[in-house]
Amino acid sequence: MLKQENVKIRKIRPQDDLTLAKIIRNSLKSVHLDQPGTAYFDENLDHLSQYYQKENRWY
């Protein structure tokens, strides 16, 4: 079990982008959602740190 004191929440950094995109795409693929029209093909997925820096975008 993960203890709460070991969890650190921070803003997404540019160096996180590729890892996050890979995790999300692998998760979508595992449930057969690697299809056009899903987040799997969203170009913003490769640049989440930039996407969420804009006003009124939260993660």
C-alpha atoms as one frame of an Amber mdcrd trajectory, in Angstrom:
protein
   0.000   0.000   0.000   1.284   3.474  -0.903   1.616   5.760   2.071   0.308
   9.279   1.644   3.574  10.896   2.739   5.296   9.282  -0.274   2.987  10.988
  -2.773   4.116  14.267  -4.261   1.861  16.245  -6.587   3.514  18.807  -8.829
   2.986  20.520 -12.153   3.807  18.623 -15.309   7.244  19.491 -16.667   8.383
  19.272 -20.299  10.664  16.346 -19.404   7.551  14.408 -18.296   5.802  14.666
 -21.669   7.143  11.567 -23.408   6.726   9.338 -20.361   3.153  10.496 -19.737
   2.205  10.071 -23.393   3.629   6.547 -23.350   1.742   5.621 -20.158  -1.541
   6.980 -21.522  -1.153   5.347 -24.938  -0.210   1.996 -23.385  -3.258   2.208
 -21.102  -5.574   3.023 -23.997  -4.084   0.252 -26.118  -4.574  -2.282 -23.302
  -8.352  -1.700 -23.490  -8.393  -1.528 -27.307  -8.878   2.234 -27.506  -5.910
   2.815 -29.795  -8.351   3.977 -32.458  -8.835   7.175 -34.455 -11.006   9.660
 -32.602  -9.586   8.815 -29.169  -6.906  10.540 -27.107  -4.482   7.915 -28.438
  -4.098  10.002 -31.610  -4.449  13.449 -30.025  -1.360  15.519 -30.892  -1.630
  17.351 -27.550  -0.845  14.085 -25.783   2.828  14.480 -26.708   2.975  17.990
 -25.214   0.854  17.872 -22.061   3.087  20.266 -20.152   2.468  22.969 -22.770
  -1.217  22.145 -23.136  -1.947  22.504 -19.418  -0.042  25.783 -19.019  -2.784
  27.641 -20.889  -5.515  29.464 -19.006  -8.502  27.434 -17.737  -6.832  24.067
 -18.342  -6.470  21.840 -15.311  -5.150  18.370 -14.674
